[in-house]
Amino acid sequence: MRLIRPSLLALIATLSACSSDKAALEPAKLVDFKPTVQLTTRWKQSLGDAGFNVLMPAVTREGVFAASTKSLARFERASGKQVWRIVPNFTVSGGVGAGDGLVLLGGDKGDVAAYDDATGALRWKVKVSSEVLSAPKIADGVVVVRTGNGRIAGLSAADGKRLWLYERSTPTLIVRNHAGIAVRNGMVYAGFAAGKLAAIGLTKGVVIWESAVSQPKGNTELERISDITSLPAVDDSQVCAVAFQGRVACFDAVQGGTLWTKDISSNQGLALTSSQLYLTNADSHVLALDRSSGSSLWKNDQLSLRGSTAAFPLDDYLLVGDYAGYVHVLNKEDGAFVARYKTDGSPILTSPVLLGEGALIQTSDGNLYSITLNK
């Protein structure tokens, strides 16, 4: 957990207070099981180191786009053959976003750049208020960028000019995170410090509704951290978010009315399917909840403290990455392990990305794997 505060001395004191018995616990050892499905590597490519940045690939009909801190590349979807590779003149800290013929990156000094997806040529580059820690999104001619200071900007996809800016006050102490935004049906959904979830109009940046996922509790500033540090999960009818040291809550996607809440802490995120909500809690346990009521269906605690990513639904299974570069495949119905796949041994920091009938996995060391499940 990384914290942000204006006073360095206060920050040091706060981090010292984070020491606990839990810090001495070790990640769970991998359990043996009999695989019932097989993971196959379709192709693999090397991108370069991502450092401490959380970078994830983007997929369009035209290709696969992925970045390291120093480069951006396009690959063919089926074969993984490199189509082009460029070197931006800034350190990449947020990406990759893609759509409408553009590939989007954010930088650690506030650079936002758009490239032609066919050639890699720079279309435009602008500056925003601070570092970009998540992938910019594009929809209906608007590029939406979230910055490290909690602001969200809507930029013109044509030239990068700012169309609108959303900003809000933040608590004194917050968790530094890579939470991005979700865009669906003309709405931008984003979670914030102090457990707030907002729905913002895509074209003008006007707040449509705001609801509380979680309320800060406790006597100290550290105990009262209840930030939404992961991406909301949204479909046409429902949007859900989860707060660190807080709870998970689901709302009506259009009106913002609360559907249900449940006390669960997470800094990794969640996924929605037609009937269930899957999430990874703060202890790296993977849980399944009924999406209509929040009632618990099952929990797999065998990945405890392994830095598990948010779960990624794929057919009848869930894919979860961990700190040691493993991809774990769980049965959707009961959470049991059905397969395991080892990458390069470096941490997997983001959930997999859909690619055709399989998925893409990007590791911290910069390797990109296209994998598929064979029953």
N, C-alpha and C positions, 0 to 999 in steps of 0.2 A: 504494500500500500504506500502510495506517495502522496504527501500532503503539501498544500500550498498555503503560505501565510506571509504577510508583509514583514514581520519581524523574524530575523534569523535566529535570535536567541530563543524566542518563543517556539520556533519550529524545532530547535534542538531539544528543548525541554519536552515538547509534545512527543517527539519520536522516542525519547527515552521512556516516556510513560507507556509506549506501545509494548514494551517488553512484558511478557507474560509466560505462564507455564506452557501455553499453546505454542509459543515460538520454539520450544524445545522438542516438540513432537516431530516425528519423521513421517514422510509420505508413506502411504500404504504400499506394501510390496505387491507385485503383480500376482494374481491368483491363477492357478492352473484350471483349465476347462477344456472341454472337447469342442473344437470349432465345428460349426454346422454350415457356415458359408465361407467363401474364399474371397480375399481381396487381391485383385490383380493390378499391377502397374501398367497403364496404357502408355505413358511416356513420362519423362522426367527432364526438367531443365534447371539450370543454375542461374540465379538472378544476382547474387551478391548479398552481403550482410545487411540485415534490417536494423541492427543495433538494438536499442531499447524501444524502437518504434513498432507500433502494431500496424503492419501493412498487410493488405489482403488483395487477392486478384479480383478482376472484374471480367465478366463474360457477356458478350453480345453475340448476335447471329454472325457477325463478321469475324470474331476471333476472341482470343484470351489476352488480357492485358495485365501485366504484373510489374512491380517495381521493387528495387532495393533503395537504400538511402541515396545512391548515386546514379541510378539508371532506371529507364522505363523501356519495356519491350512488349512487342506483340508476337503471339504465337498462333499457329493454326490449331483449331479446336481438335481435330481428329488425330493429327500426327505429332503435334507439339513443335513442329518446325518453326524456327524463328523467322519472322517476316521482316522486322526491323528492330533496332535498338538505338536509343538516344541517351545522351547524358545531359540532364538539366543543369543549369548554372546555379542551383541551390540544393541544400540538403533536404531530401524528401522525408517528411514526417507524417504525412496523411495521404492515403490513397489505397486503392485506385478507384476512381469513379469513371463510368463510361456510358455513352448513349448519345443519340442524335448526331453521330459522326464525330464526337469529341471524346478524348481521353483526358481525365482531370487529375491533377496532383496538387497537394498542399505542402508548404515548406516550413522549416523551423523558425524562419524569420518573418512569416506572414505572407510568403509568396503563394499565389494561386495561378496555375498555368493550365491552359487548354491546348491540346495537340490534336492534329488531324488523325483520325484512327486509321486511315488508309496508308499514310506516308510517314507519320510521326512528326510532321512539320509543325512548328509552333504557330498557333492561331492568335493567341493573346496571353498576356501575363499581367496581373495586377497585384497590389498589396492589400491585405486586410489587417485588422487591428492587432493580432498577435499570432503565435504559432498555430498551425493547423494540425490537429492530432488525429483526425478521422478522415474518411474518404468523402470528398465533395460528391453531391448527388445532382443529377440533372433530370428535369421533367418540364415539358411544355415551354421550352425556351428559357427556363430559369435554372441557373446553377446555384445550389444552396450549399453554403460553407459554414461550418461551425469552428470557432476559434477557441484557444485554450482559456481565454478569459470569460467564456460562457456566452459570447455573442453569436448570433446567427445572421448571416448576410445573404440576401438574394441578389445574384449578379445576372446580367444579361448574357445569355449563351452566345450571342453574336459578337460581343466585343469586351465582355467582362465588366462593363460599367455597373455601379451599384444601383439596384432598383429599390431596395429597402434594407432596413437593419432592425433586428430585434435584440434588445438587451434588457437585463434585469439585475437588481442588486443581489449580491451573494453574501453568505455568512462569512465571518472572519476566517474560519478554518474549513477547508474543503479538501476532498480527495482529488488529486490530479488523475485524470482519466482520459480514455480514448473514446468515450461515448460519442457516437455520431447522431445522425438524424435519419428518420424513416419518412419517405414520401409516398403518399398513396391518395388517389382520387382528389387531387388538388389541395391536399393538406400536408403540412410538415409537422411531424410528431417528434418531440424532443423532451428528454428528462433533464432535470436540473438539480443543483444543490438544494438541500432542505426538503427533498422528496417531492418536488413539484413536477407534473407532467403537463405540457402545453401542446395545443393544436393550433397551428399558425397557417393562415391562408398563403398558398404558394405564390400567387401573383402580386399581392400587395403587402404581405408581411403582417397582416392584421391578426391579432389573437382571436381565435374563434371560441376557444374555451380553455380553462386551466383547472386542473384537479389535483388533489393531494394524494399521492401514492402512500406516503409515510409521514409521520410527524416526529420531529426530533425529540428524544427522551434523554434523561440523565442530568447529572449536576455539573459535569465538566464539558468543555467544548469538544473534547475528544469523544466522550460518550454521546454527545448530541449530534455527531455526524450522521446524517441519514440521506446521503446523496444517491441519486440515480446515476450509476457509473457505467451502464451498459445500454445497448440499443433497445428501444421498444419493439415489441412484436405486434404487427398490425395486419388485418385483412379488411374486407369490405364492411364488416359489421362490428368488429371488436378490436380494441388496442389494449395491450397489457405492458406493464413495466414493473421493475423490481428495484428496491433500494438497498444499499449497503447499510447494515445495522437497522434494517427497517422491515418492510413487508412487500409482498407482491399484490398488485391490484389490477383489475380489468375494468374497462370502461366502454360505454357505447362510443364507437369511433366518430360518429357525427355530432352527437349532442354532449358527450362528455360525462353522462351520468354513470355513477359507480354501479357496477354489476356485482362485484364481490371483492373482498380483500382477505389476505391470509398472512400471518406473521412468518416470514422467511427472509433471511438476509442473503444477498448475492451481489457480487461485483462482476459477474460474467455474462449474465443475460439469459434469454429464454427463446422459445420457438413455439409457434401456434400451428396446429393442424385442425382438421375439421371437427374433431371431438376432444382433443387433449391439448394441454399446455405442458411443455417440457422445460425444465430449468435446472441449472447447476448452482447449488447454494455456496455460501462462503466457505464451507468445508470441503468443497469439490464433490459432494454427493449429487447424484443425478436423480431428479424427482419427476414424476408424472402426476399431473392434476387434471381433474375434469374441467374443461374450459368453461362450462356453463355455470358451475357452482364453486369451483376451487377445491373440491373434496379430493383427498389424497388417494391415488390409485396404486402407486408403488414407489419404492426408493432403493437405489443401488448406492451403498456406502463403501464399496470396495475400491473406489478411486480417491479415498480420503486424502486431502492435502497434496494431491498430485497436480495442482494447478489446472484442473480440468476446464476446457473451453465450454461455451454454450453448446448444447446438443444440436445436431443438424439432422432433421428427418430425411431419410432416403428410403423410399419404398416401405418395407415393413420394419425398418431398422432406424437406429439413431447412431450417428458418428460423433465421437467426442475425442478431441486431442488432449495431450498432457505435456507436462514440463520436460519429459524425457524423450519427446518426439514420437510417442506411440499414438496411433489412432485406434480407439476402442469401439467396437461395434456391439450395440445392445439391441435386444429384441424390444420392439415398441410396446408389446403387450404386458411384459412382466419385468423388463429391465435386465434380464440375464445376458451375460456375455455370449456372443456367438462367433466373434472373430477378433483378431488383433493384427495390426500392421505397424511395422517399425520403419520410421523414416531415417533421418541422419543423426538422431540423438539430441538435436537442439530443440528448445521449447517450441511448441505450437501455441500461438497466442490468440488466434482467431478461429472461429468455427469454420468448417469446410464450406465451399461454395459449389453450387450445383453446376455441373457440366454434362449436358445430355443425360445419359442414364447413370452417370457416375458423379464424381466430385473432384474438386481441386483442393489440395492441401499445400499451404505455404509455411515453411519453417523459419525460425529466426536466423538461421545461417544462410537463408536465401535459396533453398531448394524448393522447386515447385513440382508437385506430383499430381498426375492425373490418374485416378484410380477408379475401379469399378468393382461391383459386388457380383459374385457368381454363386448361385445357390446350389 
